[in-house]
Amino acid sequence: MKVVFHIDELGKWIETSKNVLNLLKDAPETDIVVSVNGIAVKGYSDDENSDFIRLEKVTFHACNNALKANNISEESLPGNVEVVPAGVLDLIKLQEAGYAYIKP
C-alpha cells in the first residue's frame, strides 16, 4: 500500500502525524510520503514536529517554490527531507505512481 499525506496548512502537522502513526500501527509496511507545500513548509523548523520528521518509515518532501516564497533555505531543513521542484507536481506524480491521496 502507498499513500501520500498532503500538508499545506501549518495547523495540520499534528493531525497528520497522528494519522501517519495510526496507519503505521495498523499497516506497518505502508509506503508513506508526506508532501508539504505552501505556508506549511515552516513546520519543518518547528521543534514540535521534530520527532515526526525523524520517523524512519516516512519520506518527507518540501516544495522548493514554497521554500523560496517563505525565505527558507534548503540547508536549514532536516537531512531526511527531499526538496521537490513543485508540491503540486509532486502530488500529481505520486498519485500517478499509485499513491492514495490523504489531506488531513
Buried (B, 14 or more C-beta within 10 A) or exposed (E): EEBBBBBBBBEBBBEBBEBBEEBBEEEEEBBBBBBBBBBBBBBBBEEEBEEBBEBEEBBBBBBBBBBEEBEBEEEEBEEEBEBBEBBBEBBEBBEEEEBEEBEB
